[in-house]
Amino acid sequence: MARFTVDLTPLRRNRNLRFIFISGVITRFGSALTLVALPFQIKELTNSYIAVGAMGAVEIAPLIIFALWGGVLADSIDRKKMVWRCEVGALLCSATLLSNSILHKPQLLVLYVVAACFAALDGLSGPSFSAMIPRLVDHEELPAAMALMSLRWQFSALIGPGIAGVIIATSGVKTAFGIDVITYIISVAFILRISSVPPLKEGVSISIKSMFGGLQYAASRKDLLGTYIVDLSAMFFAMPNALFPFWADQIHSRWALGFFYSAGVFGSLLVTATSGWMKHFTKHGWAITFAASAWGLCIALAGTTRSLWVVLLFLGLAGGADQVSSLCRSTLWNQSIDDEYRGRLAGLELLSYSVGPLAGQLRAGTTAAITTLRTSVISGGLLCIGIVGFAAAKLPDFRKFDLSTNHFAVEQRAKRSHQQDEK
């Protein structure tokens, strides 16, 4: 069993990682409440599929712009400073949602503006956070560290939506937003205790040229390109989260809305808890391809039934498949990209797993409005399978990626070994 159990060694050894883990568990719990409360409030104000899906649309542009720029900043300035400053910005956003929810007539425009601000802050902080982890842990412990980073999110995301459903039903969205504000305050306190993570070299210049340098590097590596395309496709076509409030209503299970959000997280948590096998696994290209296809299949199957428990089962299986893909992608990225490009590439990684879900919300909502909710879910899952298979067939460098033989991964192992010997 030890071979499969999640490896907690990095937490025991690394003080910085412990603070990051604790901070994440707390702040992600609050964010999980807002994740449910924000679209629920939009639904209550509008009762419109498209209005809820539009929340994803308003987040796309700021996320793209600030993720690309945040990647440049992550390679240019202290990554810790970027993270805690953006966390303070998110705190102010949550406080705005709380203030708006207390009004006699909450303003819909405020909800969209704050959603866009959240996306911009995620874009700025995400690259610095992702690029910070490989600097704070040993190279050989990166797979275990990334599994732990997933675990910190999953734990909070699992219990958060379920509790959010209860809180919203009994106390309203204002209580959910208020708790989120408190969690951000605690999170900032922990992040401030993390060691500084300045650039190893002088850092790249903060310019458009530097940003395009990162894009050119990513385009030159077909293995990385494949991970971005597969993840974007899976999330764009088969991410039905915007439909959850309506889905719960249609199967007469409004009380279970929080479980729709947490079912996938439960599946991913089980995979993370048994992720010890990642230390010995190397064929990440094939694993990502099959896992992303399994995600699409499970989402499509969830759309074929009106049984609450069968829907939740397939959503859970989909979450497990997605987590296999996520862990393999994280390992591929973190063990084959040079630190000089890590921030800018982390910005692209953020876009690959964030833009898809945001655009997917609009796709899912629009398709459901034109056809039916069931058609939107099933067609999205099937399209996901087709696009993932096509991308894998056209990008053999991605499909055949093996961590033990890939040129870039071998080079990074040698470089990190040399750096550790110098210490």
C-alpha positions in Angstrom: 0.0 0.0 0.0 2.9 2.4 0.7 3.7 2.3 -3.1 0.3 3.9 -3.8 -0.3 6.1 -0.8 0.2 9.8 -1.3 3.8 10.7 -0.2 3.7 13.2 2.8 7.5 13.4 3.0 7.8 16.9 1.4 5.4 18.3 4.1 7.5 16.9 6.9 10.8 18.1 5.5 9.9 21.5 4.0 8.6 24.3 6.2 7.7 26.5 3.2 5.6 23.8 1.7 3.8 23.3 5.0 2.8 27.0 5.1 1.7 26.8 1.4 -0.4 23.7 2.1 -2.1 25.2 5.2 -2.8 28.5 3.4 -4.2 26.7 0.5 -6.5 24.4 2.5 -8.0 27.5 4.2 -8.3 29.8 1.3 -9.6 27.1 -1.1 -12.4 26.3 1.4 -13.6 29.9 1.2 -13.2 30.0 -2.6 -15.3 26.8 -2.8 -18.1 28.6 -1.1 -17.9 31.5 -3.5 -17.7 29.1 -6.4 -21.2 27.9 -5.6 -22.6 31.1 -4.2 -21.7 33.4 -7.2 -23.4 31.4 -10.0 -26.3 30.6 -7.7 -26.9 34.3 -7.0 -26.8 35.1 -10.8 -29.3 32.3 -11.3 -31.6 33.7 -8.6 -31.4 37.2 -10.1 -31.9 36.2 -13.8 -33.1 32.5 -14.0 -31.2 32.3 -17.3 -28.8 29.6 -18.6 -27.0 32.2 -20.7 -26.6 34.7 -17.8 -24.9 32.0 -15.6 -22.7 30.9 -18.6 -21.8 34.5 -19.3 -19.9 34.6 -16.0 -17.3 32.4 -17.7 -17.3 34.7 -20.8 -16.4 37.9 -18.7 -13.5 36.0 -17.1 -11.8 34.8 -20.3 -10.3 38.1 -21.5 -8.8 39.2 -18.2 -7.5 35.7 -17.5 -5.7 35.5 -20.8 -4.2 39.0 -20.6 -3.1 38.8 -17.0 -1.9 35.1 -17.2 0.5 35.9 -20.0 1.7 39.1 -18.3 1.8 37.3 -14.9 4.1 34.7 -16.4 6.6 37.5 -17.4 6.4 39.0 -13.9 7.0 35.5 -12.4 10.3 35.3 -14.3 11.3 38.9 -13.4 10.4 39.6 -9.7 10.1 37.8 -6.4 7.3 35.2 -6.9 6.3 35.2 -3.2 5.5 39.0 -3.4 3.3 38.4 -6.5 1.3 35.7 -4.7 0.6 37.5 -1.4 -0.3 40.8 -3.2 -2.8 39.0 -5.4 -4.2 37.2 -2.4 -4.9 40.6 -0.8 -6.6 41.7 -4.1 -8.8 38.6 -3.9 -9.7 39.5 -0.3 -11.0 42.9 -1.5 -13.0 41.1 -4.3 -14.7 38.9 -1.7 -15.4 41.8 0.5 -17.1 43.5 -2.5 -19.3 40.5 -3.1 -20.2 40.5 0.6 -21.2 44.2 0.5 -23.2 43.7 -2.6 -25.1 40.7 -1.2 -26.2 42.8 1.8 -28.0 45.3 -0.4 -31.8 45.1 -0.7 -31.3 44.6 -4.4 -27.9 43.1 -5.3 -26.5 44.5 -8.5 -25.9 41.9 -11.3 -23.2 44.0 -12.9 -21.1 43.9 -9.7 -21.1 40.1 -9.8 -19.7 40.1 -13.3 -17.1 42.8 -12.6 -15.9 40.9 -9.5 -15.8 37.7 -11.5 -13.6 39.4 -14.0 -11.3 40.8 -11.3 -11.0 37.3 -9.7 -9.9 36.0 -13.1 -7.3 38.8 -13.5 -5.8 38.1 -10.1 -5.7 34.4 -10.8 -3.9 35.2 -14.0 -1.3 37.3 -12.2 -0.7 35.0 -9.2 -1.1 31.6 -10.8 2.2 31.6 -12.8 4.2 32.8 -9.8 2.6 30.2 -7.5 3.3 27.4 -9.9 6.8 28.5 -10.6 7.5 28.9 -6.9 7.0 25.3 -6.0 9.9 23.8 -8.0 12.2 26.3 -6.3 11.1 25.3 -2.8 11.3 21.5 -3.1 13.9 19.0 -4.3 13.6 17.9 -8.0 12.9 14.3 -7.2 10.1 15.3 -4.8 8.2 17.4 -7.3 5.6 14.7 -8.2 4.8 14.2 -4.5 4.7 18.0 -3.9 2.4 18.6 -6.8 0.1 15.8 -5.6 0.0 17.5 -2.2 -0.8 20.8 -3.9 -3.8 19.1 -5.5 -4.7 17.5 -2.2 -4.9 20.9 -0.5 -7.4 22.1 -3.1 -9.4 18.9 -3.2 -9.9 18.6 0.5 -11.4 22.1 0.6 -13.2 21.8 -2.6 -14.8 18.5 -1.5 -16.3 19.8 1.7 -16.8 23.4 0.6 -19.6 23.0 -2.0 -21.6 20.7 0.2 -21.4 23.1 3.1 -22.1 26.0 0.7 -25.4 24.4 -0.4 -26.4 24.2 3.3 -25.2 27.7 4.1 -27.0 29.2 1.0 -30.2 27.4 1.8 -30.2 28.5 5.5 -28.4 31.8 5.6 -28.1 33.1 2.1 -25.1 33.9 -0.1 -23.9 36.7 2.2 -22.7 34.2 4.8 -20.8 32.2 2.2 -19.1 35.4 1.0 -18.3 36.5 4.6 -16.6 33.2 5.3 -14.5 33.6 2.2 -13.3 37.0 3.4 -12.1 35.5 6.7 -10.2 32.7 4.9 -8.3 35.1 2.7 -7.1 37.0 5.8 -5.8 33.8 7.3 -4.2 32.8 4.0 -2.3 36.0 3.6 -0.8 35.6 7.1 0.6 32.2 6.2 1.9 33.2 2.8 3.9 36.1 4.4 5.9 33.5 6.3 7.1 31.7 3.2 10.7 32.4 2.1 11.3 34.8 -0.8 11.7 33.3 -4.3 13.6 35.9 -6.4 14.8 35.1 -9.9 17.8 32.8 -10.1 19.4 35.2 -12.7 18.8 38.9 -13.2 15.4 37.9 -14.5 13.9 38.6 -17.9 12.9 42.1 -18.8 9.3 43.0 -18.2 8.3 43.4 -21.8 6.1 42.1 -24.6 9.3 40.7 -26.2 9.8 38.5 -23.1 6.2 37.3 -23.2 6.6 36.3 -26.9 9.8 34.5 -26.0 7.9 32.2 -23.7 5.2 31.6 -26.4 7.9 30.7 -28.9 9.5 28.3 -26.5 6.2 26.6 -25.9 5.4 26.4 -29.6 8.8 24.8 -30.3 8.0 21.9 -27.9 5.2 19.7 -29.4 5.1 17.7 -26.1 4.0 20.8 -24.2 1.7 21.9 -27.0 -0.1 18.6 -26.8 -0.8 19.0 -23.1 -2.3 22.5 -23.6 -4.5 21.4 -26.5 -5.8 18.3 -24.8 -6.6 20.1 -21.6 -8.3 23.0 -23.4 -10.4 20.7 -25.4 -11.5 18.5 -22.5 -12.5 21.5 -20.4 -14.1 23.5 -23.2 -16.4 20.7 -24.5 -17.0 18.7 -21.3 -17.1 21.1 -18.4 -20.8 21.3 -17.3 -20.5 23.3 -14.1 -22.6 26.2 -15.4 -25.5 23.8 -15.7 -25.3 22.4 -12.2 -28.0 24.7 -10.7 -30.4 23.8 -13.5 -29.4 20.2 -13.5 -30.2 19.8 -9.8 -33.6 21.4 -10.4 -34.4 19.2 -13.4 -33.9 16.0 -11.4 -35.7 17.4 -8.4 -32.6 17.5 -6.2 -32.0 21.2 -5.5 -30.8 20.2 -2.0 -27.9 18.3 -3.6 -26.5 21.2 -5.6 -23.3 21.2 -3.5 -22.8 17.5 -4.3 -22.7 18.2 -8.0 -19.7 20.4 -7.4 -18.0 18.1 -5.0 -18.6 14.8 -6.8 -15.7 15.3 -9.2 -13.5 16.6 -6.4 -14.2 13.4 -4.5 -13.1 11.3 -7.4 -9.9 13.4 -7.9 -9.2 13.2 -4.1 -9.3 9.4 -4.3 -6.7 9.4 -7.1 -4.5 11.9 -5.3 -4.7 9.8 -2.1 -3.3 6.8 -4.0 -0.8 8.8 -6.2 2.3 7.1 -4.8 2.5 5.3 -8.1 3.5 8.6 -9.8 7.0 8.3 -8.4 7.7 5.4 -10.6 5.5 6.2 -13.7 7.1 7.7 -16.8 4.8 7.4 -19.8 2.8 10.6 -19.2 1.8 11.3 -22.8 -0.3 8.1 -23.1 -1.7 8.6 -19.6 -2.9 12.1 -20.3 -4.5 11.0 -23.6 -6.5 8.1 -22.0 -7.4 10.1 -18.9 -8.8 13.0 -20.9 -10.8 10.7 -23.1 -12.2 8.9 -20.0 -13.2 12.3 -18.6 -15.3 13.0 -21.7 -16.9 9.6 -21.7 -17.9 9.9 -18.0 -19.4 13.3 -18.6 -21.4 12.0 -21.5 -22.7 9.1 -19.5 -23.7 11.4 -16.7 -26.0 13.2 -19.1 -27.8 10.0 -20.1 -29.5 9.5 -16.7 -32.0 11.3 -14.4 -30.9 9.4 -11.3 -29.1 11.7 -8.9 -26.8 9.0 -7.5 -25.8 7.7 -11.0 -25.1 11.3 -12.1 -22.9 11.8 -9.1 -21.1 8.5 -9.7 -20.2 9.5 -13.2 -19.2 13.0 -12.2 -16.9 11.3 -9.5 -15.4 9.0 -12.1 -14.8 12.0 -14.4 -13.0 13.8 -11.6 -10.8 10.9 -11.0 -9.8 10.7 -14.7 -9.2 14.4 -14.8 -6.9 14.2 -11.8 -4.8 11.5 -13.5 -4.4 13.8 -16.4 -3.6 16.8 -14.1 -0.9 14.9 -12.1 0.8 13.7 -15.2 0.7 17.2 -16.8 2.1 18.8 -13.7 5.0 16.3 -13.6 5.7 16.7 -17.3 5.7 20.5 -16.9 7.7 20.8 -13.7 10.4 18.3 -14.6 11.1 19.3 -18.1 10.9 23.2 -18.2 13.9 25.3 -17.3 13.4 27.8 -14.4 14.3 30.7 -16.8 11.0 30.0 -18.6 9.0 28.5 -15.8 7.0 31.6 -15.0 6.0 32.3 -18.5 5.2 28.7 -19.2 3.2 28.5 -16.0 1.1 31.3 -17.4 0.3 29.2 -20.5 -0.4 26.2 -18.2 -2.9 28.4 -16.2 -4.6 29.3 -19.5 -4.8 25.7 -20.6 -6.7 24.5 -17.5 -8.6 27.8 -16.8 -9.7 29.2 -20.2 -11.3 25.9 -21.2 -13.7 25.7 -18.2 -14.6 29.4 -18.5 -15.3 29.2 -22.2 -16.9 25.9 -21.6 -19.4 27.5 -19.2 -20.7 29.7 -22.0 -20.7 26.8 -24.5 -22.6 24.6 -22.1 -25.1 27.3 -21.2 -25.7 28.4 -24.8 -26.1 24.8 -26.1 -28.5 24.0 -23.3 -30.6 27.2 -24.1 -30.7 26.3 -27.8 -31.3 22.5 -27.3 -31.7 20.9 -23.9 -29.5 20.4 -20.9 -29.1 16.7 -21.6 -28.0 17.4 -25.2 -25.4 20.0 -24.0 -23.8 17.5 -21.6 -23.8 14.4 -23.8 -22.6 16.2 -27.0 -19.8 18.0 -25.0 -18.5 14.7 -23.7 -18.4 13.1 -27.1 -16.8 16.1 -28.7 -14.1 15.9 -26.0 -13.3 12.3 -26.9 -13.0 13.1 -30.6 -10.8 16.2 -30.2 -8.4 14.6 -27.7 -8.0 11.5 -29.9 -7.3 13.8 -32.9 -4.7 15.9 -31.0 -2.9 12.8 -29.8 -2.7 11.3 -33.3 -1.3 14.5 -34.8 1.3 15.2 -32.0 3.5 12.0 -31.6 6.0 13.9 -29.4 3.3 14.5 -26.9 1.7 11.1 -27.2 5.0 9.3 -26.7 6.4 11.5 -23.9 8.4 9.4 -21.5 9.9 11.2 -18.5 12.8 8.7 -18.4 14.0 9.4 -21.9 12.7 12.8 -22.9 15.6 15.1 -23.8 14.3 18.1 -21.8 13.5 16.0 -18.7 16.9 14.4 -18.7 18.6 17.8 -19.1 16.6 19.2 -16.2 17.5 16.3 -13.9 21.1 16.8 -14.6 20.9 20.6 -14.0 19.0 20.2 -10.7 21.5 17.5 -9.6 24.4 19.9 -10.3 22.7 22.7 -8.4 22.1 20.5 -5.3 25.7 19.3 -5.4 26.9 23.0 -5.4 24.8 23.6 -2.2 
